[in-house]
């Protein structure tokens, strides 16, 4: 079960690889945009789950990651 699929608090997707990809606009570690990273602390759990769903879609749509 992934962090966004639980009913408890939603964990951050941060992997401590904080490097923004200029072409995609996504962090190469967690796949979030800078706006998503900045907003994370203020999001409620449903909004965090929505971000996680987008991250999963980004991973699936880009073979090998956003590098």
C-alpha positions in Angstrom: 0.0 0.0 0.0 1.4 3.4 -1.0 1.4 6.4 1.4 -1.5 8.1 -0.4 -3.6 4.9 -0.2 -3.8 4.9 3.6 -6.4 6.5 5.8 -3.8 8.0 8.2 -1.5 10.9 7.7 0.0 11.2 4.3 3.8 10.9 4.2 5.9 13.2 2.1 7.2 11.8 -1.2 10.5 13.5 -0.6 13.5 11.2 -1.2 16.2 13.8 -0.3 17.3 14.0 -3.9 16.4 17.7 -4.3 17.3 18.6 -7.9 14.8 20.3 -10.2 14.8 19.2 -13.9 14.7 22.2 -16.1 12.9 20.4 -19.0 10.1 18.8 -17.0 9.9 21.2 -14.0 9.8 18.2 -11.7 12.1 17.3 -8.8 14.3 14.4 -9.9 13.8 12.7 -6.5 10.1 13.1 -5.8 8.6 14.2 -9.1 6.9 17.2 -7.5 6.9 20.7 -9.0 8.4 23.5 -7.0 4.9 24.8 -6.3 3.8 21.4 -4.9 7.0 21.2 -2.8 6.4 24.7 -1.3 2.7 24.0 -0.7 3.1 20.5 0.9 3.3 21.6 4.5 0.0 23.6 4.2 -2.0 20.9 2.4 -4.5 18.7 4.1 -4.4 15.0 3.6 -6.9 14.8 0.7 -4.9 17.4 -1.2 -1.7 15.5 -0.4 -3.3 12.3 -1.7 -4.2 14.2 -4.9 -0.5 15.2 -5.3 0.6 11.6 -4.8 -1.8 10.5 -7.6 -0.2 13.1 -9.9 3.3 11.8 -9.0 2.3 8.3 -9.9 0.9 9.4 -13.2 4.2 11.3 -14.0 6.3 8.3 -13.2 4.2 6.1 -15.5 4.2 8.7 -18.3 8.0 9.2 -18.3 10.1 6.1 -18.8 13.2 6.2 -16.7 12.3 9.3 -14.7 12.3 13.0 -15.3 16.0 13.3 -15.9 
